[in-house]
Amino acid sequence: MKLSPAKVEQLATMLVDVLAETDGVLFQAGDPELRAAIVDIMTDELEVEDRLNAEVHQMLQAYKYEITHERLDYDTLFRRLRQRLIAERKIVL
């Protein structure tokens, strides 16, 4: 995850504060519950890229022998496979 948990918490707090000051926005829960929900959603979205990278690494491990012996560039293969999965799954990063 590219943001620390403290930064995610800070952003969630700022978002709740901005929404509380916005006319026409009515909360159906208290501030702590809203912050916790926002933190959960943000954390899950930020971890999408981490999970994708781990999956690409795992997929390439199956071809480790071929990559090593055929002198293929692991980084290039990683980027290409990652981009293909992003396009196929329509992931927004």
PyMOL CGO cylinders between C-alpha atoms (Angstrom):
from pymol import cmd
from pymol.cgo import CYLINDER

trace = [
    CYLINDER, 0.00, 0.00, 0.00, 1.42, 3.36, -0.98, 0.3, 1, 1, 1, 1, 1, 1,
    CYLINDER, 1.42, 3.36, -0.98, -0.20, 5.32, 1.85, 0.3, 1, 1, 1, 1, 1, 1,
    CYLINDER, -0.20, 5.32, 1.85, 0.43, 4.68, 5.50, 0.3, 1, 1, 1, 1, 1, 1,
    CYLINDER, 0.43, 4.68, 5.50, -2.50, 3.71, 7.71, 0.3, 1, 1, 1, 1, 1, 1,
    CYLINDER, -2.50, 3.71, 7.71, -2.10, 7.04, 9.53, 0.3, 1, 1, 1, 1, 1, 1,
    CYLINDER, -2.10, 7.04, 9.53, -2.42, 8.94, 6.24, 0.3, 1, 1, 1, 1, 1, 1,
    CYLINDER, -2.42, 8.94, 6.24, -5.51, 6.96, 5.26, 0.3, 1, 1, 1, 1, 1, 1,
    CYLINDER, -5.51, 6.96, 5.26, -7.05, 7.78, 8.66, 0.3, 1, 1, 1, 1, 1, 1,
    CYLINDER, -7.05, 7.78, 8.66, -6.18, 11.46, 8.20, 0.3, 1, 1, 1, 1, 1, 1,
    CYLINDER, -6.18, 11.46, 8.20, -7.76, 11.54, 4.73, 0.3, 1, 1, 1, 1, 1, 1,
    CYLINDER, -7.76, 11.54, 4.73, -10.90, 9.81, 6.04, 0.3, 1, 1, 1, 1, 1, 1,
    CYLINDER, -10.90, 9.81, 6.04, -11.20, 12.39, 8.81, 0.3, 1, 1, 1, 1, 1, 1,
    CYLINDER, -11.20, 12.39, 8.81, -10.77, 15.24, 6.35, 0.3, 1, 1, 1, 1, 1, 1,
    CYLINDER, -10.77, 15.24, 6.35, -13.42, 13.74, 4.05, 0.3, 1, 1, 1, 1, 1, 1,
    CYLINDER, -13.42, 13.74, 4.05, -15.94, 13.39, 6.88, 0.3, 1, 1, 1, 1, 1, 1,
    CYLINDER, -15.94, 13.39, 6.88, -15.24, 16.99, 7.94, 0.3, 1, 1, 1, 1, 1, 1,
    CYLINDER, -15.24, 16.99, 7.94, -15.76, 18.33, 4.41, 0.3, 1, 1, 1, 1, 1, 1,
    CYLINDER, -15.76, 18.33, 4.41, -18.97, 16.35, 3.97, 0.3, 1, 1, 1, 1, 1, 1,
    CYLINDER, -18.97, 16.35, 3.97, -20.26, 17.54, 7.35, 0.3, 1, 1, 1, 1, 1, 1,
    CYLINDER, -20.26, 17.54, 7.35, -19.83, 21.15, 6.21, 0.3, 1, 1, 1, 1, 1, 1,
    CYLINDER, -19.83, 21.15, 6.21, -21.55, 20.54, 2.86, 0.3, 1, 1, 1, 1, 1, 1,
    CYLINDER, -21.55, 20.54, 2.86, -25.15, 21.66, 2.58, 0.3, 1, 1, 1, 1, 1, 1,
    CYLINDER, -25.15, 21.66, 2.58, -27.56, 18.89, 1.73, 0.3, 1, 1, 1, 1, 1, 1,
    CYLINDER, -27.56, 18.89, 1.73, -25.42, 16.06, 3.10, 0.3, 1, 1, 1, 1, 1, 1,
    CYLINDER, -25.42, 16.06, 3.10, -27.07, 14.19, 5.95, 0.3, 1, 1, 1, 1, 1, 1,
    CYLINDER, -27.07, 14.19, 5.95, -25.23, 11.43, 7.78, 0.3, 1, 1, 1, 1, 1, 1,
    CYLINDER, -25.23, 11.43, 7.78, -27.05, 8.26, 8.75, 0.3, 1, 1, 1, 1, 1, 1,
    CYLINDER, -27.05, 8.26, 8.75, -24.28, 7.28, 11.16, 0.3, 1, 1, 1, 1, 1, 1,
    CYLINDER, -24.28, 7.28, 11.16, -21.93, 9.01, 13.55, 0.3, 1, 1, 1, 1, 1, 1,
    CYLINDER, -21.93, 9.01, 13.55, -18.55, 10.42, 12.56, 0.3, 1, 1, 1, 1, 1, 1,
    CYLINDER, -18.55, 10.42, 12.56, -16.53, 7.49, 14.00, 0.3, 1, 1, 1, 1, 1, 1,
    CYLINDER, -16.53, 7.49, 14.00, -18.59, 4.94, 12.05, 0.3, 1, 1, 1, 1, 1, 1,
    CYLINDER, -18.59, 4.94, 12.05, -18.26, 6.96, 8.84, 0.3, 1, 1, 1, 1, 1, 1,
    CYLINDER, -18.26, 6.96, 8.84, -14.50, 7.34, 9.29, 0.3, 1, 1, 1, 1, 1, 1,
    CYLINDER, -14.50, 7.34, 9.29, -14.12, 3.61, 9.91, 0.3, 1, 1, 1, 1, 1, 1,
    CYLINDER, -14.12, 3.61, 9.91, -16.14, 2.78, 6.78, 0.3, 1, 1, 1, 1, 1, 1,
    CYLINDER, -16.14, 2.78, 6.78, -14.10, 5.22, 4.67, 0.3, 1, 1, 1, 1, 1, 1,
    CYLINDER, -14.10, 5.22, 4.67, -10.84, 3.80, 6.01, 0.3, 1, 1, 1, 1, 1, 1,
    CYLINDER, -10.84, 3.80, 6.01, -11.99, 0.27, 5.16, 0.3, 1, 1, 1, 1, 1, 1,
    CYLINDER, -11.99, 0.27, 5.16, -12.99, 1.25, 1.63, 0.3, 1, 1, 1, 1, 1, 1,
    CYLINDER, -12.99, 1.25, 1.63, -9.81, 3.26, 0.98, 0.3, 1, 1, 1, 1, 1, 1,
    CYLINDER, -9.81, 3.26, 0.98, -7.58, 0.50, 2.36, 0.3, 1, 1, 1, 1, 1, 1,
    CYLINDER, -7.58, 0.50, 2.36, -9.30, -2.12, 0.23, 0.3, 1, 1, 1, 1, 1, 1,
    CYLINDER, -9.30, -2.12, 0.23, -8.92, 0.01, -2.91, 0.3, 1, 1, 1, 1, 1, 1,
    CYLINDER, -8.92, 0.01, -2.91, -5.27, 0.75, -2.16, 0.3, 1, 1, 1, 1, 1, 1,
    CYLINDER, -5.27, 0.75, -2.16, -4.54, -2.95, -1.69, 0.3, 1, 1, 1, 1, 1, 1,
    CYLINDER, -4.54, -2.95, -1.69, -5.88, -3.83, -5.15, 0.3, 1, 1, 1, 1, 1, 1,
    CYLINDER, -5.88, -3.83, -5.15, -2.52, -2.96, -6.71, 0.3, 1, 1, 1, 1, 1, 1,
    CYLINDER, -2.52, -2.96, -6.71, -0.60, -4.92, -4.06, 0.3, 1, 1, 1, 1, 1, 1,
    CYLINDER, -0.60, -4.92, -4.06, -2.74, -8.01, -4.69, 0.3, 1, 1, 1, 1, 1, 1,
    CYLINDER, -2.74, -8.01, -4.69, -2.32, -7.63, -8.45, 0.3, 1, 1, 1, 1, 1, 1,
    CYLINDER, -2.32, -7.63, -8.45, 1.47, -7.37, -8.15, 0.3, 1, 1, 1, 1, 1, 1,
    CYLINDER, 1.47, -7.37, -8.15, 1.59, -10.45, -5.91, 0.3, 1, 1, 1, 1, 1, 1,
    CYLINDER, 1.59, -10.45, -5.91, -0.53, -12.39, -8.41, 0.3, 1, 1, 1, 1, 1, 1,
    CYLINDER, -0.53, -12.39, -8.41, 1.76, -11.40, -11.31, 0.3, 1, 1, 1, 1, 1, 1,
    CYLINDER, 1.76, -11.40, -11.31, 4.85, -12.45, -9.33, 0.3, 1, 1, 1, 1, 1, 1,
    CYLINDER, 4.85, -12.45, -9.33, 3.19, -15.79, -8.56, 0.3, 1, 1, 1, 1, 1, 1,
    CYLINDER, 3.19, -15.79, -8.56, 2.27, -16.34, -12.21, 0.3, 1, 1, 1, 1, 1, 1,
    CYLINDER, 2.27, -16.34, -12.21, 5.82, -15.59, -13.34, 0.3, 1, 1, 1, 1, 1, 1,
    CYLINDER, 5.82, -15.59, -13.34, 7.27, -17.97, -10.73, 0.3, 1, 1, 1, 1, 1, 1,
    CYLINDER, 7.27, -17.97, -10.73, 5.72, -20.81, -12.73, 0.3, 1, 1, 1, 1, 1, 1,
    CYLINDER, 5.72, -20.81, -12.73, 8.00, -19.81, -15.63, 0.3, 1, 1, 1, 1, 1, 1,
    CYLINDER, 8.00, -19.81, -15.63, 11.10, -19.08, -13.57, 0.3, 1, 1, 1, 1, 1, 1,
    CYLINDER, 11.10, -19.08, -13.57, 13.17, -21.77, -15.31, 0.3, 1, 1, 1, 1, 1, 1,
    CYLINDER, 13.17, -21.77, -15.31, 12.26, -20.53, -18.80, 0.3, 1, 1, 1, 1, 1, 1,
    CYLINDER, 12.26, -20.53, -18.80, 12.86, -16.91, -17.84, 0.3, 1, 1, 1, 1, 1, 1,
    CYLINDER, 12.86, -16.91, -17.84, 16.30, -17.71, -16.44, 0.3, 1, 1, 1, 1, 1, 1,
    CYLINDER, 16.30, -17.71, -16.44, 17.49, -20.07, -19.15, 0.3, 1, 1, 1, 1, 1, 1,
    CYLINDER, 17.49, -20.07, -19.15, 16.13, -18.13, -22.10, 0.3, 1, 1, 1, 1, 1, 1,
    CYLINDER, 16.13, -18.13, -22.10, 17.51, -14.90, -20.66, 0.3, 1, 1, 1, 1, 1, 1,
    CYLINDER, 17.51, -14.90, -20.66, 14.17, -13.12, -20.65, 0.3, 1, 1, 1, 1, 1, 1,
    CYLINDER, 14.17, -13.12, -20.65, 13.87, -9.83, -18.81, 0.3, 1, 1, 1, 1, 1, 1,
    CYLINDER, 13.87, -9.83, -18.81, 11.74, -10.45, -15.70, 0.3, 1, 1, 1, 1, 1, 1,
    CYLINDER, 11.74, -10.45, -15.70, 10.86, -6.76, -15.29, 0.3, 1, 1, 1, 1, 1, 1,
    CYLINDER, 10.86, -6.76, -15.29, 9.61, -6.47, -18.86, 0.3, 1, 1, 1, 1, 1, 1,
    CYLINDER, 9.61, -6.47, -18.86, 7.55, -9.64, -18.53, 0.3, 1, 1, 1, 1, 1, 1,
    CYLINDER, 7.55, -9.64, -18.53, 6.17, -8.38, -15.20, 0.3, 1, 1, 1, 1, 1, 1,
    CYLINDER, 6.17, -8.38, -15.20, 5.08, -5.06, -16.69, 0.3, 1, 1, 1, 1, 1, 1,
    CYLINDER, 5.08, -5.06, -16.69, 3.50, -6.69, -19.76, 0.3, 1, 1, 1, 1, 1, 1,
    CYLINDER, 3.50, -6.69, -19.76, 1.60, -9.30, -17.74, 0.3, 1, 1, 1, 1, 1, 1,
    CYLINDER, 1.60, -9.30, -17.74, 0.50, -6.67, -15.23, 0.3, 1, 1, 1, 1, 1, 1,
    CYLINDER, 0.50, -6.67, -15.23, -0.80, -4.38, -17.99, 0.3, 1, 1, 1, 1, 1, 1,
    CYLINDER, -0.80, -4.38, -17.99, -2.63, -7.31, -19.63, 0.3, 1, 1, 1, 1, 1, 1,
    CYLINDER, -2.63, -7.31, -19.63, -4.36, -8.22, -16.36, 0.3, 1, 1, 1, 1, 1, 1,
    CYLINDER, -4.36, -8.22, -16.36, -5.27, -4.58, -15.73, 0.3, 1, 1, 1, 1, 1, 1,
    CYLINDER, -5.27, -4.58, -15.73, -6.84, -4.35, -19.20, 0.3, 1, 1, 1, 1, 1, 1,
    CYLINDER, -6.84, -4.35, -19.20, -8.63, -7.71, -18.96, 0.3, 1, 1, 1, 1, 1, 1,
    CYLINDER, -8.63, -7.71, -18.96, -10.05, -7.02, -15.53, 0.3, 1, 1, 1, 1, 1, 1,
    CYLINDER, -10.05, -7.02, -15.53, -10.69, -3.31, -16.21, 0.3, 1, 1, 1, 1, 1, 1,
    CYLINDER, -10.69, -3.31, -16.21, -8.85, -2.37, -13.03, 0.3, 1, 1, 1, 1, 1, 1,
    CYLINDER, -8.85, -2.37, -13.03, -8.52, 1.33, -12.28, 0.3, 1, 1, 1, 1, 1, 1,
    CYLINDER, -8.52, 1.33, -12.28, -5.35, 2.18, -10.38, 0.3, 1, 1, 1, 1, 1, 1,
]
cmd.load_cgo(trace, "trace")
